[in-house]
């Protein structure tokens, strides 16, 4: 009788410890998403400042409509991912939106460089430099998120903790 009671107590203590570990790793991944979220907010703020400062003759949009649309798409995807930062579909949509925005930005920079003989025009150069600095910080935030998701995913798939993950509906996350 003591043996069964001891085994049940050990099983209970193990289950509580394993569950707490899963929740701690999940929280770390969600917290790391907060850093990525802040980076993406700064990127959208930079684009907003750029759009406001830009002076273009009326009727001439030269690719900036795609940039605005991509920023809107990123903002919508970020809103969804913010609610569920470990949801694979939400993070996949966010990743795709971020790539589309980066492509649209590079197209604007290339277009401006073509019109000014291969170099970014002086009006665009500070924006390019600020974007490059922001991208460095973004790489760090993305790396931290991906590492936290990797640790969480590893814990969710380990036996016997994967039984608890299944029982409580904890699913693998998707890194960016």
Phi, psi and omega per residue, in radians:
X1 nan -0.737 3.101
X2 -1.117 -0.627 -3.118
X3 -1.121 -0.785 -3.139
X4 -1.147 -0.746 3.106
X5 -1.087 -0.715 3.116
X6 -1.145 -0.746 3.124
X7 -1.125 -0.719 3.104
X8 -1.137 -0.686 3.099
X9 -1.126 -0.757 3.103
X10 -1.095 -0.742 3.112
X11 -1.082 -0.746 3.124
X12 -1.114 -0.815 3.133
X13 -1.112 -0.685 3.105
X14 -1.108 -0.788 -3.095
X15 -1.085 -0.746 3.130
X16 -1.125 -0.760 3.128
X17 -1.118 -0.772 3.141
X18 -1.149 -0.714 3.112
X19 -1.104 -0.784 3.122
X20 -1.062 -0.678 3.098
X21 -1.105 -0.798 3.123
X22 -1.048 -0.770 -3.126
X23 -1.175 -0.677 3.117
X24 -1.117 -0.750 3.119
X25 -1.192 -0.640 3.097
X26 -1.124 -0.758 3.120
X27 -1.115 -0.655 3.111
X28 -1.119 -0.693 3.124
X29 -1.174 -0.708 3.120
X30 -1.153 -0.691 3.106
X31 -1.137 -0.700 3.103
X32 -1.128 -0.557 3.071
X33 -1.111 -0.547 3.100
X34 -1.026 -0.697 3.085
X35 -1.147 -0.700 3.098
X36 -1.165 -0.695 3.092
X37 -1.046 -0.801 3.132
X38 -1.068 -0.712 3.110
X39 -1.081 -0.823 -3.120
X40 -1.133 -0.589 3.066
X41 -1.118 -0.729 3.097
X42 -1.118 -0.663 3.132
X43 -1.126 -0.758 3.125
X44 -1.202 -0.623 3.083
X45 -1.129 -0.707 3.100
X46 -1.075 -0.768 3.116
X47 -1.124 -0.675 3.111
X48 -1.109 -0.776 3.087
X49 -1.066 -0.722 3.140
X50 -1.088 -0.799 -3.116
X51 -1.090 -0.685 -3.135
X52 -1.195 -0.672 -3.069
X53 -1.370 -0.277 -3.057
X54 -1.268 2.330 3.065
X55 -2.059 1.981 -3.119
X56 -2.234 2.394 3.080
X57 -0.992 2.534 -3.097
X58 -1.036 2.482 -3.129
X59 1.515 -0.127 -3.111
X60 -1.977 1.936 -3.055
X61 -1.920 -0.314 3.058
X62 0.544 0.935 3.005
X63 1.527 -0.067 -3.109
X64 -1.327 -0.341 3.078
X65 -1.119 -0.691 3.096
X66 -1.127 -0.653 3.109
X67 -1.133 -0.751 3.104
X68 -1.133 -0.729 3.134
X69 -1.128 -0.706 3.125
X70 -1.158 -0.661 3.095
X71 -1.148 -0.675 3.093
X72 -1.133 -0.729 3.109
X73 -1.097 -0.752 3.130
X74 -1.113 -0.729 -3.133
X75 -1.094 -0.736 3.119
X76 -1.143 -0.757 3.135
X77 -1.148 -0.655 3.123
X78 -1.163 -0.644 3.103
X79 -1.086 -0.753 3.125
X80 -1.190 -0.781 -3.113
X81 -1.168 -0.540 3.116
X82 -1.070 -0.637 3.141
X83 -1.262 -0.583 -3.116
X84 -2.442 1.356 -3.049
X85 -1.202 -0.211 3.109
X86 -1.881 0.126 3.104
X87 -1.376 2.173 -3.046
X88 -1.056 -0.733 -3.122
X89 -1.173 -0.724 -3.122
X90 -1.152 -0.750 -3.133
X91 -1.229 -0.619 3.086
X92 -1.118 -0.749 3.103
X93 -1.136 -0.679 3.115
X94 -1.128 -0.747 3.119
X95 -1.081 -0.770 3.125
X96 -1.120 -0.729 3.138
X97 -1.133 -0.691 3.118
X98 -1.128 -0.676 3.107
X99 -1.174 -0.694 3.109
X100 -1.111 -0.741 3.130
X101 -1.122 -0.747 3.122
X102 -1.096 -0.714 3.108
X103 -1.118 -0.734 3.125
X104 -1.131 -0.693 3.112
X105 -1.111 -0.801 3.134
X106 -1.101 -0.600 3.099
X107 -1.154 -0.698 3.100
X108 -1.110 -0.772 -3.140
X109 -1.122 -0.770 3.123
X110 -1.101 -0.730 3.136
X111 -1.095 -0.739 3.126
X112 -1.160 -0.656 3.137
X113 -1.185 -0.628 3.126
X114 -1.152 -0.645 -3.122
X115 -1.343 -0.272 3.127
X116 -2.090 0.670 3.005
X117 1.026 0.853 2.942
X118 1.587 -0.157 3.094
X119 -2.129 2.640 3.107
X120 -1.117 2.342 3.128
X121 -1.092 2.668 -3.093
X122 -0.959 -0.561 -3.134
X123 -1.213 -0.479 -3.102
X124 -1.624 -0.405 -3.057
X125 -0.951 -0.777 3.117
X126 -1.098 -0.583 3.135
X127 -1.222 -0.686 3.096
X128 -1.112 -0.764 3.134
X129 -1.117 -0.759 3.117
X130 -1.117 -0.659 3.126
X131 -1.145 -0.709 3.122
X132 -1.105 -0.737 3.100
X133 -1.121 -0.723 3.124
X134 -1.135 -0.648 3.134
X135 -1.113 -0.617 3.099
X136 -1.091 -0.773 3.104
X137 -1.159 -0.630 3.128
X138 -1.135 -0.645 3.106
X139 -1.108 -0.677 3.108
X140 -1.145 -0.827 -3.131
X141 -1.091 -0.717 3.123
X142 -1.160 -0.705 3.106
X143 -1.099 -0.711 3.110
X144 -1.137 -0.741 3.106
X145 -1.110 -0.828 -3.126
X146 -1.065 -0.699 3.124
X147 -1.151 -0.746 3.116
X148 -1.120 -0.701 3.109
X149 -1.165 -0.670 3.121
X150 -1.079 -0.777 3.118
X151 -1.107 -0.758 3.126
X152 -1.102 -0.816 -3.130
X153 -1.074 -0.677 3.117
X154 -1.096 -0.750 -3.133
X155 -1.172 -0.667 -3.115
X156 -1.179 -0.479 -3.081
X157 -1.680 -0.107 3.135
X158 -1.320 2.445 3.029
X159 -1.512 2.423 0.030
X160 -1.628 0.048 3.129
X161 -1.094 -0.453 3.124
X162 -1.127 -0.424 3.058
X163 -1.177 -0.723 3.076
X164 -1.164 -0.706 3.118
X165 -1.057 -0.758 3.110
X166 -1.116 -0.783 -3.101
X167 -1.064 -0.691 -3.091
X168 -1.712 0.107 3.074
X169 1.265 0.479 3.100
X170 -1.496 2.091 -3.091
X171 -1.955 2.793 3.115
X172 -1.115 2.547 3.062
X173 -1.628 3.037 3.123
X174 -2.120 2.111 3.074
X175 -1.271 2.823 3.099
X176 -1.441 nan nan
